[in-house]
Amino acid sequence: TVTVVRCQLGSYPNFFFEVEHQRAGEFVDELRAVASAADLERFVARYGIRRSDPRFWATSDWLREDLRRRQPGEAGIYDLARYENL
């Protein structure tokens, strides 16, 4: 299952998706349409940031800094041990 929220939630992310705000509805619609491993692969190829993606560490750092800026009392370091490479 996937929970889509407007904010950051939790300290143990298992995957990052990058979606432009104006395409959020399209993202959710495409996610709901995933019905097979091949569908998931196409979805992740379009929106996902795997560990092997050159954007991985920059994205992780940006999210951590954004959380520190928005909720300094809740910010810390993500535990990426559970991060999937889908």
Secondary structure, 3 states (H helix, E strand, C coil): CCCCCCCCCCCCCCCEECCCHHHHHHHHHHHHCCCCHHHHHHHHHHHEECCCCCCHHHHHHHHHHHHHHHCCCCCCCCCHHHCCCC
